[in-house]
Each structure stands twice: as structure tokens, then as C-alpha cells.
Amino acid sequence: MGTLQNELPIVWRHDVENGIYEEARVGRVFNHKRPKRYPRAVVQASEEAHVICAVRLAVELGCRVSARFGGHSWAAWSVRDDAILIDLGNYHHIEFDEDKQIIIISPSTTGKVLADFLSTKSVMFYGGHCPDVGLGGFLLQGGMGWNCKNWGWACEQIAAIDCVTAKGQLVHCDATHHQDLYWAARGAGPGFLGVVTKFYLNVSPSYSNILSSTFIYPVSEYRKVLDWVVKIAPSFDEDTEIVSVACIPAGAPALSGSCILANFLTFKNSDEAARTALKSVPRAPEKQEAVEEVDEREDFNKPTHTDGREPPRSIITYVV
Ligand SMILES: Cc1cc2nc3c(=O)[nH]c(=O)nc-3n(C[C@H](O)[C@H](O)[C@H](O)COP(=O)(O)OP(=O)(O)OC[C@H]3O[C@@H](n4cnc5c(N)ncnc54)[C@H](O)[C@@H]3O)c2cc1C
């Protein structure tokens, strides 16, 4: 055990200054409501060998293993009492197999990093909407990515995984090898039975013209807006994602306070096709008569908020 410990970038609960342990325990957790759960140690893995070593150490110590990719689990599932927490935030791997049209990533790769990497390759992955979510946690729990209702769950694009089993063995899992683990990787979420070290993902051709149309209403109109969206969605154009969420729009000239929006984001290969799809959105419910159109951009090559700026958009309509 001593040798194993010497090889690992490990922070023990009782051996270090409290600040260092605290940072390792929750520093990368998105939710700032911190859990009162205390792992025995945190391994800050930067390579696959660290993961193998950490799992074997946990076996020797007889304690549980928990894992963290992007830290965006709202319930902070990665933080478990007396566990060896394996944090893969420092482990970075990304490569594209052009012949097989497969992208191979380490699990802490974020949607932003992947979208940036693929942006020059004419392909895309149906990743999550928030740029900083780890693809690992997103994929294991199913993954509601771009246009999920029409294109399917992101986890359906998992071609294979590499993972470290509970006995500390690194295995490759796909439709013909370790099928049980491959099956579980597509929906087991925090209940997954190993620690994933790589995902092999199918990619799809990207779109040259991605446009959106957003309708924003006072939140008091939520019933009308949701009824409208629910009625349209089942039969609307299949390359258009429809999302309705509550928001407080920044700098909205026509509305202030809580609002409800309906966003139509269409993925097409010509400007004309994109505009035609958006023009076919049935007439929005109006509270009064005022409609204001602002902000039109022509060039939307990346179907994601890749750089933390505003999402791709074309027309915003405030209905006041
Ligand atoms: C702001 C925000 C926006 C979101 N947007 C979307 C969205 O558009 N679509 C969507 O579907 N979801 C979305 N989610 C939910 C998100 O996908 C899940 O919370 C997901 O679990 C986060 O993944 P993570 O890797 O960042 O989190 P982590 O907390 O790092 O990981 C989540 C859990 O996955 C398991 N895990 C982590 N690493 C490993 C490993 N190496 N091996 C095995 N298991 C492991 C662990 O149980 C871990 O606790 C969003 C969440 C937030 C906070």
C-alpha cells in the first residue's frame, strides 16, 4: 500500500492543511451549497494509471470509490463519506479518428472543449447546452443534448468506453466486449459500476446554418406559452429544437423581471432553409400587440455556447 500511495497525487483528509483538503473535496463542485460529506482522500488523477492505482488502493483500504468529471452534479454525487474520491479534472485526452468518425475523449472534457475541437472538422456531437458540464457525467446519465427530442439521447452515440473495474482492471467495453458495462454506461448515472477513463463517441455531420428565434413573455403568461409549445412540438420540423424556460433576460428593452421564453433553434445547411423553418413557427400567443425584433446575426457555425458568450441566435421577439 505504501508504494501505491507514493505514486498517487493524493490529498488525505487528516494529513494536510484544511484548506488544501477542502479545495480538493469541493473546489470543483458547481453547486456552492456544500455537502457535509467527507471522503477519506481525494486522488487528483492526471492519467489512467492513477485511476487504476486509486481503485486498487480503495480495495486495500476496504473503502468506497466515488468519481468526479466536470463537477456539475447538482447533488454533488462525487462527494461521499469515507470514500476515495477520484477526481479526473486534470486528466485530458481528446482525439478524432477520422476513418471511423469517432471522437475519443477523457470524461472530464467539457461540451465547450469538444465543440471547439470539432469546429474545424465539419462534424458535431449532440452535447449538452451548458458549456462547462463534463461530458462524462452528462453521458452516463443519458444526456439531453442538442435537439434531443428529435435526434435522441446523447448516450445513444457511445460506441465504446474504457473503464477501470471494481477490481482495478482497465477494460475496453463495447457491443461485443464486456457488454454489461457497455450497457450500463448508457444510463446508469452515479450508479455506474466502474470508473470510466475514455468515451468513444459517434459524431454526425455539422450544419452550416444554425439560427434561432426566441419569443419572450412576462412569466404571468407561462400557461399560454407552454400550451403553445406543447401543441407545436410533436409535429414541428425535426431539425429544430424547441425549448421553453423561465429566465430574467439581461438588458431586455421591453420586459423586466421574470419571463418565460420559447426558443426555436434550427439546424440547416442553407440560410434559406433555416429561415423557412423559423418562419413556419405558428403565430405566437400575444398578450397585447407589441412585438419587437432585435439582433440578427448571419453566421452561426457552432451549435453551442462555445466561448461563454451568448448562444447562437437570430431574432428575439418580446411580447409585452
Ligand atoms: C448548469 C447545468 C446545466 C446542465 N445542462 C444539462 C443539459 O443541457 N442536458 C443534460 O442532460 N444535463 C444537463 N445538466 C445535468 C448534468 O448533465 C449532470 O449533472 C451531470 O451528471 C454532470 O456531469 P459532470 O461530469 O459535470 O458532473 P460530476 O459531478 O463530475 O459527475 C456526476 C457523477 O457521474 C459519476 N462519475 C463521474 N466521473 C465518473 C467516472 N470517471 N466514472 C464513473 N462515474 C463517474 C459520479 O457518480 C459523479 O458523481 C446540467 C447541469 C448543470 C449544473
The ligand as an SDF file (V2000), in Angstrom:
LIG
                    3D

 53 58  0  0  0  0  0  0  0  0999 V2000
  -25.6670   24.3860  -15.3020 C   0  0  0  0  0  0  0  0  0  0  0  0
  -26.0380   22.9660  -15.6700 C   0  0  0  0  0  0  0  0  0  0  0  0
  -26.5330   22.7130  -16.9500 C   0  0  0  0  0  0  0  0  0  0  0  0
  -26.8990   21.4070  -17.3250 C   0  0  0  0  0  0  0  0  0  0  0  0
  -27.3530   21.1970  -18.6060 N   0  0  0  0  0  0  0  0  0  0  0  0
  -27.7070   19.9430  -18.9770 C   0  0  0  0  0  0  0  0  0  0  0  0
  -28.1940   19.6530  -20.3090 C   0  0  0  0  0  0  0  0  0  0  0  0
  -28.3180   20.5240  -21.1680 O   0  0  0  0  0  0  0  0  0  0  0  0
  -28.5300   18.3720  -20.5880 N   0  0  0  0  0  0  0  0  0  0  0  0
  -28.3890   17.3620  -19.6640 C   0  0  0  0  0  0  0  0  0  0  0  0
  -28.6830   16.2020  -19.9790 O   0  0  0  0  0  0  0  0  0  0  0  0
  -27.9330   17.5940  -18.4200 N   0  0  0  0  0  0  0  0  0  0  0  0
  -27.5930   18.8450  -18.0480 C   0  0  0  0  0  0  0  0  0  0  0  0
  -27.1390   19.0760  -16.7750 N   0  0  0  0  0  0  0  0  0  0  0  0
  -27.0300   17.9440  -15.8300 C   0  0  0  0  0  0  0  0  0  0  0  0
  -25.6390   17.3050  -15.9540 C   0  0  0  0  0  0  0  0  0  0  0  0
  -25.5030   16.6480  -17.2040 O   0  0  0  0  0  0  0  0  0  0  0  0
  -25.4350   16.2700  -14.8180 C   0  0  0  0  0  0  0  0  0  0  0  0
  -25.4860   16.9170  -13.5800 O   0  0  0  0  0  0  0  0  0  0  0  0
  -24.1180   15.5180  -14.9800 C   0  0  0  0  0  0  0  0  0  0  0  0
  -24.0930   14.4510  -14.0590 O   0  0  0  0  0  0  0  0  0  0  0  0
  -22.9260   16.4280  -14.7360 C   0  0  0  0  0  0  0  0  0  0  0  0
  -21.7660   15.7770  -15.1690 O   0  0  0  0  0  0  0  0  0  0  0  0
  -20.3300   16.2080  -14.5930 P   0  0  0  0  0  0  0  0  0  0  0  0
  -19.3400   15.2600  -15.1490 O   0  0  0  0  0  0  0  0  0  0  0  0
  -20.0840   17.6590  -14.8270 O   0  0  0  0  0  0  0  0  0  0  0  0
  -20.5890   16.0190  -13.0290 O   0  0  0  0  0  0  0  0  0  0  0  0
  -19.8080   15.2080  -11.8680 P   0  0  0  0  0  0  0  0  0  0  0  0
  -20.4170   15.7430  -10.6290 O   0  0  0  0  0  0  0  0  0  0  0  0
  -18.3410   15.3050  -12.0220 O   0  0  0  0  0  0  0  0  0  0  0  0
  -20.1920   13.7370  -12.1270 O   0  0  0  0  0  0  0  0  0  0  0  0
  -21.5030   13.2770  -11.9350 C   0  0  0  0  0  0  0  0  0  0  0  0
  -21.4510   11.8430  -11.4500 C   0  0  0  0  0  0  0  0  0  0  0  0
  -21.0790   10.9800  -12.5100 O   0  0  0  0  0  0  0  0  0  0  0  0
  -20.3630    9.8900  -11.9370 C   0  0  0  0  0  0  0  0  0  0  0  0
  -18.9840    9.8950  -12.4330 N   0  0  0  0  0  0  0  0  0  0  0  0
  -18.1860   10.9570  -12.5600 C   0  0  0  0  0  0  0  0  0  0  0  0
  -16.9940   10.5860  -13.0410 N   0  0  0  0  0  0  0  0  0  0  0  0
  -17.0660    9.2670  -13.2530 C   0  0  0  0  0  0  0  0  0  0  0  0
  -16.1790    8.3050  -13.7850 C   0  0  0  0  0  0  0  0  0  0  0  0
  -14.9620    8.6440  -14.2670 N   0  0  0  0  0  0  0  0  0  0  0  0
  -16.5960    7.0050  -13.8650 N   0  0  0  0  0  0  0  0  0  0  0  0
  -17.8100    6.6590  -13.4250 C   0  0  0  0  0  0  0  0  0  0  0  0
  -18.7030    7.5330  -12.9060 N   0  0  0  0  0  0  0  0  0  0  0  0
  -18.3340    8.8040  -12.8350 C   0  0  0  0  0  0  0  0  0  0  0  0
  -20.2480   10.0620  -10.4710 C   0  0  0  0  0  0  0  0  0  0  0  0
  -21.2990    9.3750   -9.8320 O   0  0  0  0  0  0  0  0  0  0  0  0
  -20.4060   11.5670  -10.3550 C   0  0  0  0  0  0  0  0  0  0  0  0
  -20.8080   11.9410   -9.0890 O   0  0  0  0  0  0  0  0  0  0  0  0
  -26.7700   20.3500  -16.3750 C   0  0  0  0  0  0  0  0  0  0  0  0
  -26.2680   20.6090  -15.0910 C   0  0  0  0  0  0  0  0  0  0  0  0
  -25.9080   21.9050  -14.7330 C   0  0  0  0  0  0  0  0  0  0  0  0
  -25.3950   22.1490  -13.3430 C   0  0  0  0  0  0  0  0  0  0  0  0
  1  2  1  0
  2  3  1  0
  2 52  2  0
  3  4  2  0
  4  5  1  0
  4 50  1  0
  5  6  2  0
  6  7  1  0
  6 13  1  0
  7  8  2  0
  7  9  1  0
  9 10  1  0
 10 11  2  0
 10 12  1  0
 12 13  2  0
 13 14  1  0
 14 15  1  0
 14 50  1  0
 15 16  1  0
 16 17  1  0
 16 18  1  0
 18 19  1  0
 18 20  1  0
 20 21  1  0
 20 22  1  0
 22 23  1  0
 23 24  1  0
 24 25  2  0
 24 26  1  0
 24 27  1  0
 27 28  1  0
 28 29  2  0
 28 30  1  0
 28 31  1  0
 31 32  1  0
 32 33  1  0
 33 34  1  0
 33 48  1  0
 34 35  1  0
 35 36  1  0
 35 46  1  0
 36 37  1  0
 36 45  1  0
 37 38  2  0
 38 39  1  0
 39 40  1  0
 39 45  2  0
 40 41  1  0
 40 42  2  0
 42 43  1  0
 43 44  2  0
 44 45  1  0
 46 47  1  0
 46 48  1  0
 48 49  1  0
 50 51  2  0
 51 52  1  0
 52 53  1  0
M  END
$$$$
